[in-house]
Every structure is written in C-alpha cells, then in structure tokens.
C-alpha cells in the first residue's frame, strides 16, 4: 500500500515539475515575443540608414554608430521642448482624468439614483467609439474656445478628449463598490460632510486604483498621436510622438524618405520615459490591476 502511495506521490511531483517547466517555457517565449520589437527598435537606432532595411536583416549591428542619436539631440528641432510638452500634457491629463474619474466612479458606486445603471451602461458604450469619430467635433470645439492660441491653451486642448475616461470611471467604480457601506455610515454618524467622507475615507482606500489609472492615463496621453498632431499648429507645440514623426522624414535625392534610423532613436528615447515610469510604480500598477482577482 505504501509503495502505491509513493508511486502516486512521485508521479504527482513529476507532473508538477513538468507543468512548471512548461509554464516557464511559455513565459519565456511570450516575453521574448513582446521584447523583440523593443530590441529591434533599440538596435535599429544604432544602425546606418543604408542597413536598417537590409535583406537579410542585421540581428546585431555590425557597424554600430551614434549618428542617429547625435542628429536627434543636436539637429534643428526642439527635442527637449517636445519632452516638456509631452510631460506637461500627460501630467495635466492624469490630473483631470483622476478628478473626473474618482468623483464619477464614486458616485456610480455609492450613490444610487434612478437610471444610474442605464447611464453607466451608456457611458461604457462610448468605449466602442473609435477616437477618429470625434476628431472633427473636438477640433471645432477647441477652435471655438480659442485653446490653440497659446501653449497652455494647447495643453488643455490636447488633454480634452481624455478627460472623461470610461475606463477610468469603471475602474474607480469597481474599487469604490468594494468599500463597506458601514464606513460611510459611521462617517455620517460622526458628523462628517460628504466632502470629508470622500477625501478622508474614500480617496485613501482608492490609492491602488488611482495609481494604476495614473499609469494607464499617462501612457495613453504620452502616446496619443492623432489628436496631438491635429491640435498642434507649430513644431514648438509638438509632443514626442508627433515630433518623431516630423523629424523622421528628410529630403534625399529630391524625394521624401523615412529616416528609419532616426525614427528608431526617437522612438527609443520616447519609450525610455514610459519604461522608467512603469519600473518606478510597478508595485502599485500590479496591485491595482489584480485587485479582486483572488477571493479569500
């Protein structure tokens, strides 16, 4: 009898090891697949234009060069101004999205009123609308408000389409719904006002969701290309993605060609900020997106 148990245990242990090996193998393959475009962009930034599209492609740069990076930082374009614009627009967007999402999400979660579920459904349904549908109405709106006349106004114009984020409202609502109503009742009994309840009780409990939403929003605002290109009327108003698109096309032999090496350098430079942001706040990000995934 003991021999059969030992065989079963050995079989179970062998099966567990096989599952772990298979899981790690799949994770490595997936990580390699996701990192391959980043690797290609980084190595491409150190290649000459003549070999960036070589066939067969160079997996490792045989003649690495800093020419693309030198042209990026010392070329006739305000690269650091674009960095300031991207940071300013992204931070402004994060602040506005957090204000709207926390207040609206909390309202949908804890303030029941007639038609709240229907209104929330219609709000989420706007996520299915492609952003291109709103380009013309939004452009007419910002032009009527004269927001593109100055740099601060342009920042608000660039942040405008993302202020009411259905995803952000949904994320905050799900977090706020998990907060026990007894805490809110106790605050009312203690004489706390609605604003005191929200700022002193709700907001501290929403920190993981706010951190995750901040990273999502900052990343989306940083990489928002189409709307920023439409709104920016001068190269000094460009953000990093629009600026990289601007500098990637250079005259050559009377034609306009895409400077792939310079584009790779600009893309790598722009991605550096997102990578640094994720590394700095990855604990909050992971905690935020996995909240409620495991029930005790």
N, C-alpha and C positions, 0 to 999 in steps of 0.2 A: 504493500500500500504506500509505504514511504517512497519507494522507487518511482511510482507513478506520479506522486506529488512533485518529486524532484524533477522529473522529466517535464511536467507541466510548467514548473517554475522556470526551468532552463529555456523552454520554448517561448514562454512569455517574455523573458529577458531578451532573448534573441530577436523576438518580434519588436520589442520596444527599441532596441538598438537599430534595427532596420528602418523603423519609422523615423527615428531621429536623423539617421544618415540621409534618408530620402528628403526629409524636411529641410535639412541644412543645404543639401544639393540644390533643391528648388529655390531656396532663398538666395543662394549664391548666383544661380542663373538669372533670377529676376533682378537682383542688384546689378549684375553685370549689364543686363539689357538696359536698365534705366540709366546707368552711369556712362554707357557708351556714347550717347550724344554729347554729354558734357566733356568726356575725354576728347572726342573728335573736335569740339569747338576750341578747347584749350590748346591742343597740339596744332590745330589749324592756325591759331594766332601767331605761331612761331614759324610758319611756312611762307615762302615767297609766293607771290601771285601766280607765277608760272607753274608751280607744282601743287597748288591747292586742289585742282581738279584733274590731277594726273591719273592716267589709267595704265596699269593698276595703281590704286591709291597708296600713298605712303602711310603705313601704320605708325611709324616713328619718323619724325622729321630727320632726314639725313643731313640737311644743312640748316640747322635752326638759326633763326635771325630775330633780332629785336626791332626790325624796321617797322613792322606794323604797330607796335606799341609806341615807338618814337613818333610816328605820324599821328597816332591817336592823341597823345598828350601835347605834342608840340606843333600840331597842324593849325590851320587858320580857322579853327572853330572853337567856340567857348565850351569845352568839355566840362569844366568844373562848374560853369553856370548851369549846365544841364543837370549835374548832380544835385546842386542846390534846389533846382526846380523840382526834380523828382522827389527829393526828401520832403520838401515843403508841401507838395501836393499830396503825397502819400500820408504824411502825418495829419494834415488837415482833413483828409478823407477819413482816416481812422477815428479822429475825434468826433466828427459829425456823425459817422455811422454808429459809434458807440452811444452817443447821446440819444439818437433816434431809436436804435435797436433795443437798448436797455429799457427805456420808458415804454415803448410799444410792446415789447415782449413781456414785460412785467404786467402791463395792462391786460393783455390777452390771457395770461396765465392765472392771474389772481382777481381780476375784476370782470365778473360775469355780467353781461348786458344783452338785451335782445338783439339777435343777429350776429353775435360775436363769432360764432363758428363759421357762419356763411362769409362774413367779412374776412376772416382769417383764411378761408379757402380761396377766395378771390385774390387775396394778397399773395399766397403761394403760387397761384396760377400764373402770375406775372413772370415767374422764373422761366416759363416756357417761351416767352417772347424773345426773339433774337435781338441783341443790342442794336443791330443796324436799323431796325424798325424805328427806333427812337431818335436817330441821328438828326433828321430834319426838324422835327418838333423841338428838340432840345436846342439845336443851333438857333432857331428863330427866337426861342425864349431868352437865351443868353445874349443874343444881339439886341433884343428889345430892352433888356436890363442894362445894356452897355457894360457888360462884365469883361469884355476883351480889350477895353481901352487901356487898362493898366495891368501891371504884373500881379498885384494882389487880387484884382478882379478876375484875371485869367486863372489863378489858382482856384478860386471858388467855382468858376465855370468848369474847370476840369474835374472838380470833385462832385459837381452837381448830380450826375447820373447815378452815383453810387450811394448817395445819402440814405435813401430808403432801400435798405438791403433786405429782400425777403428771406434770404438765407440767415442773415444776422438776427432778424426778428424771430425766426423759427428756432434758432439755436438758443437764444436767450429765453424764449418761452419754455422750451423743454427743461432748461435748468431751473427756471423760476417755479415751474409746476412741481418740481421735486422738493421745494422748501415747504416744511409743515405749516399748515394754516395756524397751528397753535402759537407759533412765534409771532405772527401778525396780530392774533387776538390778544396775546399778552402785551404787545406793544400798545395796543389801543387801550387796554385796561390801565396801563401805566401813564396814559395821557400823551403818548407820542403822536405827533401830527403825521399826516400822510407822507410829507417830505422827509421827516425824521425816520419814519419806518423804512422808506425806500433807501435813503442814504446811509443809515447806520446799521440796518439789518440785511436788506436785500443785496445791496452792492457788494459788501464783503463776502457774502456767500456765492456771488456770481463771478468771483475772480478767475477761476479756471476757464469759464466760458468767455469772459471778457478777453483773457489772454489769447485763447485760441482764435477768437473772432478778430482780434487786433492783427495777428499774424496773417490770417487769411486776407483781411482787407488791405493790409499794407502790401502784400504780394500782388494782389489783383490791381491795386492802384498803381503800383510801380510798373507793372507790365501792360497797363491799359494803353493800347497803341492807337486804335482807330479814332476814338473821340479826342484824344490829345492832339492828334495830327489835324483834325478838323478845327479845333478851337485855336490852337497856336497860330498866330499870323506872322510871327517873326522868329528867326532862329534863336534869339535870346530867350524865347518863351518855351523852347522845346524841352521835353523830358528826355531821359536816356534812350528809351526805345525809339522815339521819333528822331532824336539826334543821330543814333546809329544808322537808321535808315537814310538819313540825309547825307552822312559822310561816306556811305558805302558805295555811292555812285560817283565815279570820277571820269572825266573825259580821257579817252585813249584812242588815238588814231582817228580823230574826228567822230568817234562814236561814244555812247554812254554804256559802260560796262559795270558790272557789280564787282567791287573790290572785295573779294571773299576774305582775304587775309585780314584786312582792316575791319571788316564786319565781324569776324571771329574774335578779334581783340576787343572790339566794343561790346560784343555780347558777353564775353568772359568778364570784362570789367563791370558790366551791369549786374551779372549774376552773383558777383562776389558779395554784394551788399545783402542779397536775399539769403545766401548761404550763411553769412555771419549772423544775420537776424535769427535764422532757424536754430543755429547752434546755441546762441545765447538764451533762447526761450523754448528750447525743445521740451523741457520737462512740463512747462505749462501747456504747451501745444498738445503733447501726448495725453496729458491728464484731461484736457478739455474735450478732445475728440473721442476719448474712450469712456467718458463718464456714462454710467448706466449700462455699459456693455456686459458687466458681470453683476449679477444679483446675489446678495448674500443669503 
